[in-house]
Amino acid sequence: MGDMTTYGIWASLYVASVISLLSQIAGKPISVAAIVGSGFLAMAVYVLHRISPEITDAMQRRHLQAVAHRRTMLFLFGLSSIVACGMLYMVQPILLLLLPIGCIAVTLYGRKTVCYPLRNIMYLKPTTVGCSIALFGWVLTGTPLPPVGAIGMAIVVSADALLCDIQDVQYDKTCGCVTLPANVHALTIWFIVFSLNIVAACFLWFAAGSLVGWIILLLCPTLFVLRRFDLRMFVDLRLPLVAVIAWTL
């Protein structure tokens, strides 16, 4: 299971499910090419982010694997980029720009370049993840303004990013990234996450007439029950499950 996280398998399924859910919220046909392309693009961007982790004593298994299998990571980055470009070209050629944009965005997010890494800004870290994935989904699905679905999903993804930060507190601290979970009790983070899920559910219901937010909310307690296991993996798998449930309704 650790390899699946290291190589971005779960992350790719998560992002692909966001695309599927945004299509369902907007009442649009689900594009297989868009979903596959988004998944492989997410894998490429995730692997690029993990290729050169900061070396510290608090490194987790996925960081150690990334260091030990750097050539595999580079190969996976190239392969997933090619597949993503092929799929996105089938949707619309201009979407090929999403690959370089994604690479630039994840570099600004995780590394010190021309500015301070965005992930090191406590309140900006989870919202950056949530808004970027939701914006990517909105562009890819081509849903019209106002982007109510993207706003709702941005809230959900930001909440999920907060949960993932719980497991990363020690490593983040050693990298100079002080997150919200490092400053407040874990139960407070769960309260915030539940509240954000309620807000997203209400917003998607009243603004878009969609049940997706309520399905996401109903599965939220499951994450709390499973929090002592691999929380990151279960967070990544919740939205794919929601996408399947919403598709069958």
Secondary structure, DSSP 4 states (H G I P E B T S, - for coil): -HHHHHTTHHHHHHHHHHHHHHHHHHTPPPPHHHHHHHHHHHHHHHHHHHSS----TT--HHHHHHHHTHHHHHHHHHHHHHHHHHHHHHH-GGGGGHHHHHHHHHHHHHS-SSS--GGGSTTHHHHHHHHHHHHHHHHHHTPPSS-HHHHHHHHHHHHHHHHHHHHTHHHHHHTT---GGGTS-HHHHHHHHHHHHHHHHHHHHHHH--SHHHHHHHHHHHHHHTTTS-HHHHHHHHHHHHHHHHHH-
